[in-house]
Amino acid sequence: MGLVYVLNTGAPSLAGFGFRLTNEGLEPLEGSLRELAPDADPAQVGFTPDGSALVVTERGTNSLAVFSVGKDGLLGDSAETPSAGPTPYGFASAANGALVVTEAFGAQKGKAAASSYRLTGTAAKPVSRSVGNGRSEICWAVVSKEGRYAFTTNFADGAVSSWAIGDDGSLTLEDAVAGTAVEGQPGLRDEDLSRDGRFLYAIDADAGHIFGWSVENGRLSPIGSWGGIPATVAGLAAS
C-alpha cells in the first residue's frame, strides 16, 4: 500500500497527516487528518496485516479504535471497542488474524495483562480477556515469525513475557519471565524481532542498553547487551 500514518499524542488527532511512501520519501496525503476524542491518550497505531484497517489503542478511554482504510489511503468509518482490561497499550497481529493487545492496568503493581481479539471489518471481538502475567506496566508486543508466540515487555520490572497464540486466536501465558534486561529495574520499552524471527531486541532506556535474545520455539536465550545509546531513545526497529 505504501501508506504511513503517524500517531500524535499531543493533540486529539489520530495523525497530523497520513503519508504516501515513495522512492523520494514521504509525501503528505491530503485530507488524511482524523481526530480522536480529546481524552483518548493514544498509545500505538498500526495497520492490520491485509491493510484493510488501522488500529489505535486509547489509554484514556480504555478502548480500541479501528478505522477502515479506503483504496485512496484515506481513513473511513471507525468503530470503538471497549478494551478487555484497562489501559490498552501496545499490540501486534498474528498471521492467523489474532490481535494481541497489552494492558497496563493503570500501572498497578503485578496487574499487567494481555488480551486477544478477532477483527471483522472494524469490529474487534475479544477471544481471551485480560490474561495476567503477574508483572507490572506491560508495554509493547511483537508476534513471532510463525505467528505462534507473542513477546511483551514489562517496563516496571525489566522482564519480557512470552505467550502462546492458539489457532482460534486464544492467548495463554507461557513464561512471565522468558527474558530479563535488569531484573526488577524499570526501563524496558520498545522491542522488535529480526526479519528472520531468530532474534528479539529491546531497549532499556533507563539502563541505556539494547538487550538481545535468540528465539527458538517461543523460548528466549540471552545473547548480550550493548550500551552507548542516547538518553532520549524511544523506539527500535530490527532488520
N, C-alpha and C positions, 0 to 999 in steps of 0.2 A: 504493500500500500504506500510506503514511503511517507507515512504520517508521523508527526511528533506533536504531542500535547504536553504542555508544561503546567504543573500544578503551582498555584500561587496561594501560599498560606497566609500572606499578609493582608489579604482583602477577600471579600466573599465571592471570588471568581474561581471557576474551575481552571481556566487557563487564561493568562493575559492574552495569549494568542495561540492558535494552532499553527503548525508549520508543515510545509512540504519539504521532504528531504531530497535534494537534488545533487547532481555531481558538483555543483558550485557551492553547496552548503544548504542552509535553511532559508526558505522563502516563506514569509508570513502568509497565512491563509485567511483571506478576507472573510469577515462575518463569522469567525470561529469563536468569539468570546461567548462563554456561557457562565452564568453565575450560580453559585451555591447559596445556601442560607447564610446570613451573617454570622451565625453561631456554629457553622459546620466544623471549623477547625480540622480541615482535611489532612490526611497523613500521606497517602500514596495514590497515584493514578497509574493505570495501565490498561492495555488492550487485552481482550480475550485472544486465545491463540488464532482463531479464524478472522480476527479483526472486525467482527460484526458489532462489537460492543466495547464500551470504555467503562471501567470500574473505578470508583473513588471510595475510599474509606473515610468516614466522617466521625472523628472522635467526639466532637462537640454534641452531635445529635444521636450518637450511638447507632449509626445506620450505614448501609451500603447504598450508594447511588450508582445506578447502571444506566448509561446513555446508549442509545442506538447510534450507529455510525453510518452515514449515508455514502453513496458511491462518490459523491463530491468531496468526501472527507469531513463534512460538517456534522456536528452532533445533533441528533434529533431528540425525540422524547426520552425522558428518563423515568425510572421507577425507583422508589425508595423502599428498601427492605430493612426492617429493624435487625440490628446485629444480635446474634445469639447470646453474646456476652458484651459487657461494657468496654468502651474504649477500643474499638476495632482499629488496627494499626496497619501492619504490612500484609501483603497477600501474594500468592503465586498460583499459577494454573498448572494442572497436571494434564498429560496427554489424553486421559480418559474423560476430560471435561470437568473434573472436580476443581473447585476454587477453595484453596486453603487460606484462611484469614486468622491472623493472630489477634489476641485480645489482652490488653494491658491491665484491665480491671482497675482503672484509676490509680495505677501504681501501688495497689495494695500488696503487701509483702506475702509471697507464697501463693498468690491467686492467679498467676499467669495461665493462659489457656489458648487453645486454638479450636476453630470450628471449620467445617467443610460445607460447601454449598454446590448445588447444581443450577446452572443458568439456562433458562429457556427464554430466548429473546432478552428482554430487560428484567425479567423476574428471577430472583435468586431464592431457591428453595433450600432450607437447611437440611443437611444429611446427618452430620454429627454436631451436636451442640456443646460448646464450651468444655472440651476435653482438657482437664488441667494437667500441668506438669510440675506443680509444686514450687515453681521458681518465681521470679519477680521481674516486672517491667519487660515483658516479651516485646520484641520489636519487629524484625524483618523475617521474611520467609523465602526459601527457594525450594524448588522441586527437582529431584534427581533426573538425570537424562532419560531413564527408562520410565519415569513417572510413578514409581512405586513408593518413594520416600520423600518426606519433606524435612528440611532442617530450619530451625528457628533460633535466633539469637536472643539472649536474655540480658538486657542492658545492666540491670542492677547487680548481678552476681557472676558475670563472666562465663556463663555456660551456654553451650549450643545443645539444643534438644533435637532428638530425631523422632519422626512419626512415620507410621506405615499408612499408605493410602490404598484402600480396598478397591476392587473392581467396580463396586457400586458407589465409589466416592467417599466411603466412610473413612474416618480418621481414628487411628489407635496410637497412643504413646508407646514408642519403642524404648527410648532411653532419655530420661530427663537431663542427664549429663553425658551426652555422647562425646562431647569435647569441651575443653575449657581454655580460656585465654589466661586470665589471672583469677584463680578460684576465689569467689567471694568478693571480688573487687568490681565496682561499676565501670562501664565504659564501652562494652561490646555493642557495636552498632550494625552498620550495613555489612552485607555478605554477598558473595556470588560464587557460582561454580564455573570451573573452566569449561571451555566449549565441548570437550570430550567427556565431561562429567566425572573425571577421575580425581579432581581436587576441589576443595572448598577453601575459600579465603574469607576472612572477616577482619574488620577494622576495630581495634580497641583504641578509641580516641583519647581516653584518659591516660593510658599507658604509652601512647604514641607508637604503637606497633601494629603491624599486619600479622595475623596468625594464619597458619595453613594446616590443612589435614588432607590426607588421602582418603578416598571414598571407595568402599567395596561392600556391596550387598547391604547398604544402609548403615554401615559402621564407619566410624571415623578414627583415623590414626594420625597423631601429630607428626608434621614434617618440619616444623620450625617456625620462627618468627623473625620479623625484620623491622628495625626501627628507622628513625630518621624521617618520619612523615610529618607534614606541617600540623601545627596545633589546631588549625581551622578545618582539618579534613572532615568531610561529611559523608561522601559516597565512595563506592568502589565498583569497578567493572573488570571482570576477568576475561581473558581471551583463550 
